[in-house]
Amino acid sequence: MEENKHISFVEPLQALRPITLPEMDSIKLMNRIDSKYLTTEAMLLRILSAAAAAGYRVLVTEDMRISPYDSVYFDTAGLKMFYDHHNRRLVRQKVRTRSYVNSGTTFLEIKRKNNKGRTKKKRIAIPVTELMDFQADAPACEYLASHSWFRAGDLFPAVETLFHRITLVNPALTERLTIDTRLCFKNFRSGKETSLQDAVIIELKQDGRAASQMKNILLDLRVKPLRVSKYCIALTLTDPLAKTGRFKIKVRTIEKTIGKKLVTI
């Protein structure tokens, strides 16, 4: 797939004070409410400038302020997890493996959303060699069975997502902001690939609905909220056989925001 031209955020991030993973232990937010936003790389430069002025800090791992992530989303043959989301089922789950490339750690992760909009995430460490297939890992399979509705034998790798993440923390250490750029997707069943080009997905994570300075920054910059699932957008763009009607509206919103057509090959 042709490489898109991207803005470098290395220099703008130097204006933010660093924070380490151990310092972030108090704000893991494994039980949280998420607010998502969609913007562009050009607007992200302005957001980072405002965040630096407001005293936000940036996560640094392995001396790097931008972290590459590699995730594989699993689903049933009938795409139950995808359709639960598409059909607006309030209580739903997603299962994925995720490799945090900078730190060299990999996890099997189970995300559960309840009918009050709260998200809980549970995870167990696995070897990086099991990113695509963890079925031979008995402890991981047992963990999945005890924390989800699914069994490893019923799941297959559906979509791989690759992206770069910037993580910001507010001065009071009460909220976390993840900023995902350079999002690329590959569908294992169809073989199709795509990217979101210069689109940026921002997620504000809080334990409650406390006042947020970042929400005010985004409002001032006219960055609009958009509830978007990377897995669901990826599958919408790469699986021509799936029923994706509701998510096609979100794809059009992404295209309108970046002023470009998303291309799948």
Secondary structure as GFF3:
##gff-version 3
##sequence-region A 1 265
A	DSSP	alpha_helix	10	13	.	.	.	ID=ss1
A	DSSP	beta_strand	17	19	.	.	.	ID=ss2
A	DSSP	three_ten_helix	22	27	.	.	.	ID=ss3
A	DSSP	beta_strand	31	40	.	.	.	ID=ss4
A	DSSP	alpha_helix	41	53	.	.	.	ID=ss5
A	DSSP	beta_strand	57	59	.	.	.	ID=ss6
A	DSSP	beta_strand	67	75	.	.	.	ID=ss7
A	DSSP	alpha_helix	80	86	.	.	.	ID=ss8
A	DSSP	beta_strand	92	100	.	.	.	ID=ss9
A	DSSP	beta_strand	105	113	.	.	.	ID=ss10
A	DSSP	beta_strand	119	125	.	.	.	ID=ss11
A	DSSP	three_ten_helix	128	130	.	.	.	ID=ss12
A	DSSP	alpha_helix	138	147	.	.	.	ID=ss13
A	DSSP	three_ten_helix	152	154	.	.	.	ID=ss14
A	DSSP	beta_strand	156	169	.	.	.	ID=ss15
A	DSSP	beta_strand	175	187	.	.	.	ID=ss16
A	DSSP	beta_strand	193	195	.	.	.	ID=ss17
A	DSSP	beta_strand	199	206	.	.	.	ID=ss18
A	DSSP	alpha_helix	213	220	.	.	.	ID=ss19
A	DSSP	alpha_helix	230	238	.	.	.	ID=ss20
A	DSSP	alpha_helix	245	258	.	.	.	ID=ss21
###
